[in-house]
Amino acid sequence: MAPARILTRDEELGAISDDDDSPSGKRSKLDRFPLSRWELAVSLGVFLVFSSGLCCIYMTMPAAEFGKLKLPRSIADLRLLKDNLANYANEYPAQFVLGYCATYIFMQTFMIPGTIFMSLLAGALFGVIKGIFLVVFNATAGATSCFFLSKLIGRPLITWLWPDKLRFFQAEIGKRRDKLLNYMLFLRITPTLPNLFINLASPIVDVPFHVFFLATLVGLIPAAYITVRAGLAIGDLKSVKDLYDFKTLSVLFLIGFISILPTILKRKKIYE
């Protein structure tokens, strides 16, 4: 009997495509839960560990009006939260920064919506320089945690949620292995793909961690600057959509184009 052959990543993704085209694969995705019992247990365990750490941080912070603290879901909520936290942040800066960082990283790690409001809050409370540093640090730390969590249990989840997008991402990564950092920088700078998807899919398609980390650390700076600057004038902001108008998107895509310019020039030389 011939020994069993180990499938490559491309073959695995191809198998996913075949399964999706089969009669059984055409059933609703909701009929099949993507995680095994072991994977579900691991994910819940990691979540509980992070949650316990976050609770310990809040319990050791100085007394505050915790009833007024909640994750903002709108600009109005954010203004109210900023007003409630301003005095507390001035009186206990170290404890507040610790709690802010823990909350941001927790949200980023477990894909909880609302980190854009946390970035706006950084601008409103800390100013531009300190705000950008905190946002980039927390976003990078949270993305890193999400990367390793996805590497552990993320494959069934992401192939369940975004099979087509994952195959597209796999193909694009495969074509750009020689200049992968430039491509990842482009994705981080521009809104071409959601950051959530990049965090989850990168370990699945074999993006090296050092490339992922560097692209995240550098590529998030332009968007962090835009969001933190907007937080300074939070009273004039009506909606999150106002952050990314045509002018802002044009600037981001221009910066993104500059990041992939070396790849374009290299291909042009090869064809010549």
PyMOL commands that set and color helices and strands:
alter all, ss='L'
color gray80, all
select helices_A, chain A and resi 9-21+29-31+37-59+66-68+75-91+93-109+115-126+128-161+163-175+177-189+195-201+209-219+221-232+234-236+240-243+246-271
alter helices_A, ss='H'
color red, helices_A
deselect
rebuild
show_as cartoon
